[in-house]
Amino acid sequence: MAALLAIVLIGALAIAALFATHEDTKAGTTGVGRDLALIAAESAIAMTMTEPGRVLATSIGLVGTTSTTIEGFGPPVLVYVTRLDSTMYWIVAETVAEPSHAGARRRIGVVVKAVWGADGSIVIDPISERPWSELF
């Protein structure tokens, strides 16, 4: 009887150890996915700010929004550009999470000021108080 009880207890401990390992692995994978999603969103915003002609069209009306998908940073990133006034824009980058990493979705935004040069070039400067914020 004691041997049977010992085998059941050892089996229960083994199952508990496997369950804990599986949950830790799942949490670690989600954490890595969230970090990769944040890096992708930051990269998409940086690319939008350094190549403004790609997404920042002058044809956006006041409080108008354009969107585009940027790939190449890992998960695809949706970038929304909303014109707040004549020179201010709100750029939001949102990663699209894979179904297996539902918690790895990230959305960040930055308010920028656009200055058009005489030669048609655009210079983008983030508002200095807070460069970007994580949105929910």
N, C-alpha and C positions, 0 to 999 in steps of 0.2 A: 504494500500500500504506500509506503514512504517513497519507494522508487518511482511509482506512478505519479505521485504528487510532485516529486522533484522534476520529472520529465515535463509535466504540464507547466510548472513555473519557469523552467528554462525555455520552453517553447514560447510562453507569453513574453518573456524578456527579449527573446530574439525578434518576435513580431514587433514589439514596441521599439526596439532599436532600428529595425528596417523602416518603420513608419516615420520615426523622427528624422532619419537620414533622408527619406524621400521629401519630407516637408522642408527641411533645410535646403536641399538641392533646388526645390521649386522656388523658395524665397530668394535664393541666390541668383537664379536665372532671371527672375522678375526684376531684381535690383540691377543686374547688368543690362537688361532690356530698357529699364527706365533711364539709365545713364547714357546708353547709346541713343535713345530717343531724344534726350536733352541735347546731346552733342549735335545730332542731326538738325534739330530745330534752331539751335544757335548758328550753325553753319549756314542754314538757309537764310536766316535773317542777315548774317554778315554778307552773303552773296548778293542779297537784294540791295543792301546798302552800298556795296562796291560796284554793282552793275545795275544802277537804277533804271536805265533805259529799257531793261528787260521786263520789269514789272510795273514800274512807276510811270504810267502813261499820263501825259498832260491832259488827255481827254477825260480823265475821271472827273465827274462833276462833284460839286460840293456835297459831302457826306455820301459820296458814291464809293462803291467797293469793287475791286477786281480780285480775282483769285487765280492761282496757278499751282500746278504740282511740280515740285522739284525732286528729282531722283538722283541717286549717286552718293548719298551720305549714309546708306544703310536703309532704314525704313523710308518710304515715300513721305514727303513733307508737303502739306498744303499751306500756301502762303497767301494771306489776305492782306490787301492794302486798302485802307479806308482814308479818304481825304477829309481832314477835319476842317481846314480852312485853306486859304490861298497857298500857304507854304508848309502847313503842318499835316503829317500823315501818321496813321497808326498802322504799324506792320505787325501782323500776328502770324506766327508759324506754329502749325499743329502737325505732329507726327501721327501717322495712321498705324495703329497697333495691329500686330498679327493676332489672329484669333487665339493662339496659344499663350500670348502675353498680353492679356486684356488690361492689366495694370500698368503696362509700359507706355501708355499714351501720355504725351507731354504737350503743353501749349504755352508758349511764351509770347510776349508782345513788347514792342518798343515804340515810343513816340519820337518821330524824327522831324527835322526841319529841312526842307529842300530849297536850295538856292540855284536858280537857273543863271548860267553865265551868258555873256553876249554871244558867244560862239555856239550856243545851244547845249552846252554841257550842263550836267546836273551834279551838284555837290550835296551829299546827304550828311547831316550831323545829328547824332542822337541828342535828345534833351539831357543836359548834364546832371540834373538832380538825381535821376535814377535811370541808368542805361536800359535795363529791361526788367520785366516782372513776369513771374510765373502766374498764369491764369488757370482757372478751373473750368 
